């Protein structure tokens, strides 16, 4: 391996180590990251960490992209080999939930309260939309197969906005179905956050995964898909 290759590998390994330590800080301190604290845990001078991440926000961005990509990859893998549009939608939801319950602090970073003073750059958009675009692709395939029964037409300013969203998909998804698809994604995120942040305590304690699936099948009905079993 060339000297440049060795330097690149060492840099990649050091970058991963910094992110690993930063994730531990997420677990104990939330998104209130300090590069100095991360450097201290690594036994490095803070100036050395700045050679890898120029600011706290740059490190946060790297963690956010990694988290979005991880949950997106889990959802995409979950639908492989699954038959039926509703079952694929449920599989996506369950995969997202399973990832979030295993990585609650990363979930809080990307779907919890906004980090004060932080503005996500453009390069977070692609990773951030992986799950919703996967759901859209499932709905679009279902529309092509005639498996969706759209709800009644909608009206109002929000309907105009949804029509603009629906137009991005070559007219294959009508506005009311586009709205229901977005609502399904919002329900997915809300259901996961409600579970992680304690809203189900003392109500649904024994079979939260089953309750989550119940909610996802309700979201399928909202879209116009058969709810399945």
N, C-alpha and C positions, 0 to 999 in steps of 0.2 A: 504494500500500500504506500502511496506517495505521502510526502510530508503534509501536503494539503489535505489529503484524505484522512490522515490521522488527526489533524487539527479539527476537521469537520466532525469526526466521530466523537472526539473529546468534548467539543462544544455541544453536540446533541445530547450527550450523556449528562453534561452539567446542567443543561437547560431542563432536562427531564427531572433531575434531582431537585432543582429549585422549585419546579412545579409540584413535585411530590410533597416537599416541606410546606409549600404554600397551601396545599389542600388540607394538611393537618391543622394549619392555622384557621382555615375556614371552619373546621369542625369545632374549634375552641373559641374563636373570636368573631365568627361570621365574616362578612366581606371587609371588615376593618383591617385590611392587610397592611403590614409594615415591611418594607424591603429590609430595613435594618434588623428587624426581629427575625426575618427569614435568614438573613446573612449570619446572624448570631447562632442560630440553630445549626447552620452548615459549618460553623467554625471559620467563616470567611469575613474579610473586611467588606463593609457595605459597598465600597467603591468597586469591588470585584463583581458583585451581583449586578451592579449598574452596567457592566459590560455585556450582560446577557439581556437585561430588561431595563430600558432607559427610565422607567417610572413605574409607580404602583399600578397606574391605569394600563400600561402595556402588559404587565403581568396578569392583571385581572382579565384583560382581553384574551390572552392565551388560555387561561383557565376556562373562560366562558366558551370559547370556540371548542376546546376539548370536550367540555360537558355536553354541548349541543351535538357534537359529532358522535359522542358515545351513546347518547339516548337515541339519536337518529339511526345509528348502526344497529342498535338492539331492536328497534321497531322494524327496520327493513329486513333483518334476519328472521324475525318472528313470522313474517308472512310467507316465507319460502315454503313451498309444498302445501300450503293451506288452500283448501277449495272453498268456494263460496264467498261472495262479497261481504256479507255480514260477518262471517267467521274471520275474514281477514281484518275487518275493522275491529272486532273484539280482540284479535291477536295483537294488533298494534297497541290498543289500549292496555292490555295486560302486560305487554313487554315494557311499555313506558312506566307503568306502575311498579313492576318488579325492579326495574333499574332505579327508580326514585327511592324505593324503600331500602335498597342496598346502598344508595349514595344520597342520603337526605340533604347533606350540606351542599353538594353540587346542585341538587334540585333547587334548593333555596337560593343559590347564587343566580340561577337563570330564570326561575319562575317566582321567586319571592319578592320582597320589597326592593325597589331600585336602590342601587348604591349611591349615597349622596355624593354629588359632584362628578359622577362618572357618566360619560356619554359614549355609548357603544359605537365603534367605527363601522364603516360599510362592510368590512370583511367578516363581520359576525352574521350578516343577513343570510347568506347561503346556509351555513350550519343551523341557524335558528329556524329555518323553514323546512328542514328535512322531514319532520314528523307531519306537519300540516300538509305538505305537498304529497307525501305518501298517502294520506287520507284522501286528498283530492284525486289522486290517481285511481284509488279504489272506487270512488264514487263515479268518476268518469268512465271507467270500465263497466260499472254496473249500468250506467245510462246507456252505453252502447249495446249492452246485452238485453236491454228492456227490463231490467230487474228493479228499477226505481219507479215508484208511484209518486210523482211530485204532489206536494200539497197545493192548496188553492193559491192563485196569484196574490201577490202582496202589493201594497201601495204605501206611499209616504216617502219622505226624503231618504230614509235608510234603504228603501227599495231601489231608488235610483243609484245609490252608492253600490248596492249589491249587484245591480245590473252591470255596472262598470267592472266589478270584479269578475262576474260571470263571463263577460265579453273576452276576457283574457284566455278563456278556454275554448275558443272557436265556436261559441254558441252551443256547445254540447251539454252544458250545465245551466238550467234556467235559474233566474235570480233567487227564487224561493229555495231551491236545492242548494245553491251556493251559500245562502244564509244558514240553512240547516247544517251544512257541512262545517261552517265556521263555528256554529253553536255547539256542534259535537266536539270540536277541538277544545273549545272553552270549557265544556262540561268535563272532558277528560282531565284538563289541567286543574280545574277546580276540585274534582273528586280526589285527585292525588294529593293536592295541597291540604284539603280538608282532613284527609287521613293522617298525613304527616304532621300537621300542626295542631292535632288534638281535638278537632271538632267532632270526631266520632266517638270520643271516649265516653264510656258508660251508656252507649246506645248500641253500636255495632262493634262488638269486641271479639267474637269468636270466628266469624267468617267474613272478614273484610274483603278478601279477594272475590268471594262470591257476590257480595254486595256491589263491588266495583263492576263485575261483569254484568250484573243486572242493570246498572246505569248505562253501560256501553250499549246494551241491546235496546235500551230506551232511546239512546242517541241514534241508533240505526233506524228505529221507527220514525223518528223525527225527520230524518233524511228521506225516508220513503222506501227503505229497504225492509224486507221481512226480518222480524226480530230473531227468528230461529229458536233454538231450544232455550 
